[in-house]
Amino acid sequence: MEIVGYDSWKRPVYKDDTVEVKAAPKPVEKPVPHVNNYTECTPEEMAAWRQEDYWNRGDYDPLVMFVVIPTIVQVMCMGMMFTVMYINSIIF
């Protein structure tokens, strides 16, 4: 057997005539589906959509969603915790 090189652990790699090396098959390219299946809207439709849609009207404030509502939830949880501690001090 003929040594053709060494692997990563410095072991000899022998040439093997019994194994037939084949080239890897070429990947089959699938066609890309057409995604432009919409129609352009008119300026009137755009104006009507902006007036009807809550998020695009302009009166949506992200401060309410990310600060005020979690603060209310946290204060209510704290109030319930103090209420349970008070009730426990009365009962026990």
C-alpha positions in Angstrom: 0.0 0.0 0.0 1.2 3.5 -0.9 1.1 6.3 1.7 -0.6 9.4 0.2 -0.4 11.6 3.2 -1.2 12.0 6.9 -4.4 12.8 8.6 -4.8 15.4 11.4 -3.5 13.0 14.0 -0.4 12.3 12.0 -1.5 8.8 11.1 -0.6 7.6 7.6 -3.3 7.6 4.9 -2.9 4.8 2.4 -4.1 4.8 -1.2 -6.9 2.3 -1.7 -7.4 1.1 -5.2 -10.6 -0.8 -4.4 -12.6 2.3 -3.6 -13.9 4.2 -6.7 -14.0 8.0 -6.2 -17.0 9.6 -7.8 -17.7 13.2 -8.4 -20.5 14.8 -6.3 -23.7 15.3 -8.3 -24.5 18.8 -9.3 -27.3 20.4 -7.2 -30.5 20.8 -9.0 -31.5 24.5 -9.2 -35.2 25.0 -8.4 -36.9 27.9 -10.2 -37.6 30.9 -8.0 -41.4 31.5 -7.6 -42.8 34.8 -8.8 -43.6 36.9 -5.8 -44.8 40.2 -7.4 -48.4 39.2 -7.4 -49.9 42.4 -6.1 -51.4 45.5 -7.8 -50.3 49.0 -7.1 -52.7 51.1 -5.1 -53.9 54.5 -6.1 -53.2 57.6 -4.1 -56.8 57.7 -3.0 -56.7 54.1 -1.7 -53.5 54.9 0.1 -55.0 57.9 1.8 -58.1 55.9 2.8 -55.9 53.1 4.2 -53.9 55.6 6.2 -57.0 57.0 7.8 -58.5 53.6 8.6 -55.5 51.8 9.9 -54.8 52.4 13.6 -51.0 52.0 13.4 -50.6 54.4 10.5 -53.0 57.2 11.7 -50.3 58.9 13.8 -52.1 58.6 17.1 -50.2 55.4 18.1 -47.6 56.0 20.8 -45.1 53.3 21.4 -44.5 54.7 24.9 -48.0 53.4 25.9 -47.2 49.9 24.6 -43.7 49.5 26.0 -43.7 51.6 29.2 -47.1 52.6 30.5 -48.9 49.2 30.3 -46.0 47.2 31.9 -45.8 49.8 34.6 -49.5 49.4 35.4 -49.1 45.6 35.5 -46.1 45.8 37.8 -47.9 48.2 40.2 -50.9 46.0 40.3 -48.8 42.9 41.0 -47.0 44.8 43.8 -50.4 45.9 45.3 -51.6 42.3 45.2 -48.4 41.1 46.9 -48.8 43.7 49.7 -52.5 42.7 50.1 -51.6 39.0 50.4 -48.9 39.9 53.0 -51.4 42.0 55.0 -54.0 39.3 54.9 -51.4 36.7 56.0 -50.4 38.9 58.9 -54.0 39.1 60.1 -54.7 35.4 59.7 -51.4 34.0 61.0 
